Amino acid sequence: MVNEKRQIVVPGETIVSGNEFLPGDGAYRDGVEIVANRYGIANIIEKHVRVVPISGAYYPRRGNTIIGTIVDITFNGWLIDFGGAQNAFLPVSEVPRYVNKNEMREFLDFGESVIVKVWDVKSRGVDASMKMRGFGKIDGGMIISVSPNKVPRIIGKEGSMVKLIKSATGCDVTVGQNGKIWIYGKNTDDEVNSKKIIEFISKNVTIAGLTEKVETFIKEMGLSASKVEVVVEEVTEDKE
Amino acid sequence: MVENLYTKRYSDRKMTEVRTMKAKVGVVPSADGSAIFETGRTKAIAVVRGPRTLHPQHMQNAETGVLRVNYGMMPFSVEDRIRPGPNRRSEEISKVTEWALSSVIDLSGFPNTVVDVFIQIPQADAGTRVAGINAAAMALAHAGIPMREMVSAIGVGKIDKTLVVDLDKYEDSLFHDGEGSTDIPVVLTSRGKEIALLQLDGKISIPEFKEVVEMSKKACGDILKVQMDALKNISEESK
């Protein structure tokens, strides 16, 4: 039997009672009761209880796409600041080409921006990788910031919203789960248009039927949603 | 035998009644977590930033994250101007707030980091430290910091011979020559009803003190309801 229920819980609040339930992320056991350890939405799937955060800072999870800047170079890798509690570490072995350890600045220098994948999350920090397609150094375009909690709405169902923005402006849009978005287009006007659409989405995340609203907004801007057919690169969808 | 000078509250409140409370989370959108808490004319805003890397590095703890609280009253919060900047009183309140909140939050998942809590009092009418703690607990929850439970805080005072909950500035300054002028801020955790902070300024007998704890438990229950309501009815935009 699948028992799924969604409700906002506050730390210290009993979510369910019963020895058969198992506490997951953001929950703990107190006697027979499963108690919230964090503010968020309680998610009970069969006997597994967890709390999904709805506000606050970005906490990296394995598989996330993040956009950050190089803040330090060590003897065997780079440190990336992505707006989380700790920096992410990108080892030399996780970049897609051979890098001479004496000339690491040639490949990635201080202040340069990168798109990487979260490979592992430890209490001490995050390990990153850029060995897959779609990841790498950012060259040109613009990076904008939104609240990390709004990222799922900007991506849309299976990337539908991002596809819409791409087709309307002809820009390449990569959304990082840490709330950083990279927009790359043929000219600055296209990029600014994409930025405007994203700002519109993040302002109106609550509205029902957001996709239609965004489509009308795009039309008002004088763009058509199917101007250019862009080869859509798969954007990592947040499974939550 | 001298009779009790304070048998009825000037504001028509019951002796165990808290002032009208109001609470809201997400009042500072750029922060990771924020909340405002009001009782009567006392207002407290709390803002949480972090977890983020702690500098200078020698303050870092490799085992767990560090909580840092900064309490301050705004210059215009009382009738006379308050000189801005840290002073003896604000430093003390920052520290006791830090200790009270540390007992419920768990930063072991974020070593070498700091969680900053900033508490500001835009309007003061007594009970600012407890209002600040109430706001800070909500802001920490809003920031998604792992917490074992919530905390609620209340000030219990003694006016002449009567124990009174949630004094305002007028009551606080009554009968200084009587038996009274005792002020006891109490912080209780929401689940275990454990005492996270207890301060005492003045004199009190042991039986009276036991009554203070009972009164604070009831008042903290009311406050917790307001805090929970604010967190549960969060607007979509302040998430």
HADDOCK unambig.tbl for C-alpha pairs under 7 A between the chains (distance, minus, plus):
assign (segid A and resid 8 and name CA) (segid B and resid 232 and name CA) 5.89 0.50 0.50
assign (segid A and resid 10 and name CA) (segid B and resid 228 and name CA) 6.72 0.50 0.50
assign (segid A and resid 11 and name CA) (segid B and resid 141 and name CA) 6.95 0.50 0.50
assign (segid A and resid 11 and name CA) (segid B and resid 147 and name CA) 5.78 0.50 0.50
assign (segid A and resid 11 and name CA) (segid B and resid 148 and name CA) 6.21 0.50 0.50
assign (segid A and resid 11 and name CA) (segid B and resid 149 and name CA) 4.77 0.50 0.50
assign (segid A and resid 11 and name CA) (segid B and resid 150 and name CA) 5.82 0.50 0.50
assign (segid A and resid 12 and name CA) (segid B and resid 148 and name CA) 5.75 0.50 0.50
assign (segid A and resid 12 and name CA) (segid B and resid 149 and name CA) 3.67 0.50 0.50
assign (segid A and resid 12 and name CA) (segid B and resid 150 and name CA) 5.98 0.50 0.50
assign (segid A and resid 12 and name CA) (segid B and resid 190 and name CA) 6.65 0.50 0.50
assign (segid A and resid 12 and name CA) (segid B and resid 191 and name CA) 5.88 0.50 0.50
assign (segid A and resid 37 and name CA) (segid B and resid 146 and name CA) 5.49 0.50 0.50
assign (segid A and resid 37 and name CA) (segid B and resid 147 and name CA) 5.18 0.50 0.50
assign (segid A and resid 37 and name CA) (segid B and resid 148 and name CA) 5.23 0.50 0.50
assign (segid A and resid 37 and name CA) (segid B and resid 149 and name CA) 6.98 0.50 0.50
assign (segid A and resid 38 and name CA) (segid B and resid 141 and name CA) 6.66 0.50 0.50
assign (segid A and resid 38 and name CA) (segid B and resid 144 and name CA) 5.96 0.50 0.50
assign (segid A and resid 38 and name CA) (segid B and resid 145 and name CA) 6.42 0.50 0.50
assign (segid A and resid 38 and name CA) (segid B and resid 146 and name CA) 4.85 0.50 0.50
assign (segid A and resid 38 and name CA) (segid B and resid 147 and name CA) 5.78 0.50 0.50
assign (segid A and resid 39 and name CA) (segid B and resid 141 and name CA) 5.46 0.50 0.50
assign (segid A and resid 39 and name CA) (segid B and resid 142 and name CA) 6.49 0.50 0.50
assign (segid A and resid 39 and name CA) (segid B and resid 144 and name CA) 5.69 0.50 0.50
assign (segid A and resid 53 and name CA) (segid B and resid 144 and name CA) 6.43 0.50 0.50
assign (segid A and resid 54 and name CA) (segid B and resid 239 and name CA) 5.94 0.50 0.50
assign (segid A and resid 55 and name CA) (segid B and resid 142 and name CA) 6.12 0.50 0.50
assign (segid A and resid 55 and name CA) (segid B and resid 143 and name CA) 6.16 0.50 0.50
assign (segid A and resid 55 and name CA) (segid B and resid 144 and name CA) 6.26 0.50 0.50
assign (segid A and resid 55 and name CA) (segid B and resid 239 and name CA) 4.62 0.50 0.50
assign (segid A and resid 56 and name CA) (segid B and resid 32 and name CA) 4.54 0.50 0.50
assign (segid A and resid 56 and name CA) (segid B and resid 33 and name CA) 5.72 0.50 0.50
assign (segid A and resid 56 and name CA) (segid B and resid 142 and name CA) 6.17 0.50 0.50
assign (segid A and resid 56 and name CA) (segid B and resid 143 and name CA) 3.92 0.50 0.50
assign (segid A and resid 56 and name CA) (segid B and resid 144 and name CA) 5.11 0.50 0.50
assign (segid A and resid 57 and name CA) (segid B and resid 32 and name CA) 5.32 0.50 0.50
assign (segid A and resid 57 and name CA) (segid B and resid 50 and name CA) 6.97 0.50 0.50
assign (segid A and resid 57 and name CA) (segid B and resid 143 and name CA) 6.43 0.50 0.50
assign (segid A and resid 84 and name CA) (segid B and resid 52 and name CA) 6.93 0.50 0.50
assign (segid A and resid 85 and name CA) (segid B and resid 50 and name CA) 6.79 0.50 0.50
assign (segid A and resid 85 and name CA) (segid B and resid 51 and name CA) 5.00 0.50 0.50
assign (segid A and resid 85 and name CA) (segid B and resid 52 and name CA) 4.31 0.50 0.50
assign (segid A and resid 85 and name CA) (segid B and resid 53 and name CA) 6.14 0.50 0.50
assign (segid A and resid 85 and name CA) (segid B and resid 113 and name CA) 6.69 0.50 0.50
assign (segid A and resid 86 and name CA) (segid B and resid 52 and name CA) 6.63 0.50 0.50
assign (segid A and resid 86 and name CA) (segid B and resid 53 and name CA) 6.17 0.50 0.50
assign (segid A and resid 123 and name CA) (segid B and resid 109 and name CA) 5.41 0.50 0.50
assign (segid A and resid 123 and name CA) (segid B and resid 110 and name CA) 6.05 0.50 0.50
assign (segid A and resid 123 and name CA) (segid B and resid 111 and name CA) 6.86 0.50 0.50
assign (segid A and resid 124 and name CA) (segid B and resid 111 and name CA) 6.47 0.50 0.50
assign (segid A and resid 206 and name CA) (segid B and resid 236 and name CA) 6.03 0.50 0.50
